[in-house]
Amino acid sequence: MGNLWIFGFQALWSPIFLLFMVSILICYFLIIGPYRNRFDNAEKVNKKQMFYFTTGIILLYLVKGGPIDLLGHIVFSAHMFEMAVMYIAVPPLLLLGIPVWLYTYITSFRFIQVILIMFTKPLIALFVFNGLFSIYHLPVVFDAVKQNQVAHPIFLAVLFFTAMMMWWPMLNPLPEYQTLSEIKKIGYMFANGVLLTPACALIIFASESLFATYTDPSAWMKAMELCVPAGTLSDLNITGPEFLHWMPIVQDQQTGGIIMKIVQEIVYGTIIGYVFFKWARKERKKDEEQLQKVPPYLQPK
């Protein structure tokens, strides 16, 4: 981490992105707090929801605005950790942190309804996110996007949007948008894991370096311009990413694929457990309600 300080505070901590994240958190707490009464049927948000949303925003800043983002331009394994957290872990936290009454308000807008109809059908959401993620990690696409000041933020923003849409069928609480039963939700998560596997396998089992932005000095310098001010970069006596590589390039690449797969399995497994136990509680409650309708003399002792 000490070596990263040579790139300066702005490159390390992205103050503009920090202000953006803080602004989102302030708006969130104002909406669920002082301005809650302006919404229909608005109830007090529980601490668990506030924890989920706040954790999601903090994680998003740490991996996209903190040193991990800068490190991800130098070390591929850091890049894959950033991608895993940003697209696998953050979206469900944000969705779980939104109260039902706020979901109802957001989805009352026609253009939001159109977006949800277009992008949250399970099969579409499943294939669009995993397809884009896999395409992004094709070497020819990855190197081109990583070196383009315009394409890079646009591609990542689109990928984040599709990640949110991918998680929507699993976690939104609105009955009108519940298109999957609990069993289908579990199958949906398994399908997500299967579809992401080829991209991870391509990276894990490659016997040579796949990405020029981590090996070619000129490509790396161009990619670094996306997160380091041009003036700072030109003043540094650095010729390539090798100054911070703590392991061989191929091994770093394979580690990145493994990190992605491990984070994915942990998050997906947690969500499957969350869905299963929620389903079990619902079925238990249904059984209790049915039992109450049975005359006392017929109830099991």
N, C-alpha and C positions, 0 to 999 in steps of 0.2 A: 504493500500500500504506500510505503514511503516514496517509492519511485514515481508514483502517480502524481504527486504534488508538483512535479515539474511542469505539468500541463496547466496549472493554475486553478483558482477557486471556481471560476465560471464553468470550466470543463468538468470539474469534479462534482459540483453540487447543483448545477443548472438552476440558478436563482429564479429565472422566469417560470420554469416549470414548477418550482416549489410554490411560487405565488399562486399559480393556477390551481394546484392541488389544495392549498390552504383555502382558496376562495370557494372551491367545491365543498369542502368540509364546513366552512362557515355557513354557506347557503343551506346545506343539509340540516345543520343544527337549528338554524333560524326557522326553517320550514316545519320541522318536527317539534319545535319549541314555541316561541312567541307567536308565530304566524299559523300555528296548527288550526286555530279556530276558524280560519278563513276557508277551510276545506270541509266538505260534507262528510259526516260520520267519522271525523278524525278522532282517533283515540290516542292515548299516550303511547309512545314508542318504548318498548321494553329495552333493558340494558343490553340484552343479547344482540338485538338488531343494531343498536348503536355500535357495539363492539365489532360486529361483522363489517359494517360499512367503513368505520374508521380504520380497521385493520387492512381492508382492501385498498383504501386510498394511501395509507402509509407504505404498504408493500409496493404499490404501483410507483410511488415516488422513489423509493429506494432502488428499485431495479431499472427505472427509466430515467430518473433524474439524479441519482446518486452515483457513487464511484463504480458500481457494478456495470452501468451502461458504458462508461469509458473503458473499463477493463474488458468488456465484451467486444470492443473493437480491436483489442490486442490479443486476447486469449479466447479461443473458440469455446472452451468449456464454460467460461463466464457468460458468453453470449447465449448458450443453450440454457443455462440456469435462468438468465433474464427472460428468455422466451417462455420457459416452463412456468415461471411465476406469473408473468404478465398475462398469458393467455389461458393457462390451466387453473391457477389458484385464485387470481384476483376477480374474474367475472362472477363466480358463484358467491364470493363474499359480498360483492356489491349488490347482487340480486337479493341475497338473504337479508341484507340490511335495510331494504325498502319496505315500509309498512303497506298493508293491503289498501288503505284509503288513498295513499299516494299513487300506488299502481292504478287504482280506479281513475284518479284524476289524469294521470299521464296518458292513459289509453283512451280518454274521452276525446282526444284530438283526432280528427279524421286522418291526417297524414301519418300519425303514429300507427293507427289501425291498419293503414295500407302497408306500411313497412313491416308490421308484424305478420300480416297475411302473406306477404311476399317471401319473407325470409325465415319465419319460425316454424314452417312445416317441418316435422322431424327429419324426413329424408333429405330435404333441401338444406336445412341447417347442418346436418351431419356431413354431407358431402362437400358443401361449400367451404366450411371452415377447414376440414382436414385436407381437402384438395388444395386450397390456397396455401396452407402451411407446408404441404409437401412441395408444391411448386416453388415456393420461396426458397426452399433449401436445395433446389436443383442448382449445381455449381454455376451454370451460365446465368441463371436468374439472380442468384445470391450476389455474385460479384458485380453484376450490372446495377442492381438496386443499391447495394452498399456504397457505391461510388457516385450516386446521383443525389444531389441536394434536394430535388423535388420528389423523385420517385420513392425515396426511402421513407420519409414521414407519411406520405400518402398510403404506401403499401402497408405500413405498420398500423395506421389508423383503420384502414379497411379490415385488416386481419383482426384487430381488437373488436371492431363492430361485429364481424362474423362470429367471434368467440362468444360475445354476449348473446347473439342470436342462437348459437349452438346450445348454450346453457338455459335459454328461456323455456323450452318445453319441459325441462327437468324441475325448475325451481319457481316459476311464477305461481302465485297463489290464487289467480282469478279463475273461477269455474269455466267461464266462456273460452278461456285459452288452454284448458286442460285437455290436451289431445292424446295424452298417453296414460294408460293405467300404470299402477305401481310395477307390475310384472314387465310391462313394455319399457318403463323407465330403466329398469335394471338391464334389460337387453340393449337399450339405447346406449348406455354407458359402456357395455362390453363392445358394442360395435364401434364406438369412438376409439377405444383402445386398439382394436384390430386395425382400423383405418390409419391410425398414426404410426403403427409399427413399421411399415415399409420405409418411411422417411428416416426413422431412427436406425433401422437395420442397415440402410445404405451408408449411413455415417459410421456406425459402430464397426462394421465389417470391411470398410474400405482399407486397402493395404497401402494407399498413398494419399497424400494431401489432396483434398478436393477443391479448396477455395483459395483463389489467388490473393484475396485480401488479407490472408494470414501468412502468406509466404513471399509474394512479390512486393519488393519495397515501394515501387511507384504506385501500385494498386492500393497498398496499405496506407500510404501517405494521403492519397485521394480520399480514402474512406475515413481517415482520421479527421479530415476537414469538416465532417458532418457534426463532430462534437467538440472540437478544439478550435478556438479562434485562430484565424489564419496567421495573425501576427505572432501569437505565442508559438505556433508550430514552426514557423520559419526561423525563429530564434534558437530553437533547440537543435543540438548536434546529434540527431537521430536518423539513422538510415533505414530502419525497418523494425518489425515487431519483436525481433529476437532479443532485444535488451531486457524483456520482461518474461520471456518464456521459461517456465520452471520445469517443463517436461518436453520431450520431442513432439514435433508438430502432429504426427499421426496419432500418437498416444493421447495428446490433448484433444484431438478431434474425436477419438473413440470415447474418451471420458465425457465429452459433451453429449454425445448420443445416449450414453448410459444415464447421465444426470436427467435428461429429458424424460427418459422412460421411467426412471424411479419416481420422479416427482409426479408424473402422470398417473402411475399406479397408486401412489399414496392418495392423491386427491380423488381419483375416480373410485377407489376402494372406500374412502371416507363417505363420499356422496351416496354410493350404493348402500352402505350401512345406514346412513341418514334416512334414505327412502324406505329401506326395509323396516326399520324400527317405527317410522311414522306410520307405515302401512299396518304393522302389527298392533299399534295402539288404536288405530281406527277400527280394525276388525274386533279387537277386544271390547271397545266401547259399543260397537254394533251388537255384539253378542249380549252384553249386559242390558242393553235397551230391549232386545228381544226377550230376554229372560224376565224382565219386569212386566211384560205383557202377559206372561203365562200365569194362570191362577195359582195362588200360593200352595194349594194342595197338590199341584202337579209339578212344582219346582223341585229339583233334586236337593236332597238334604246333605 
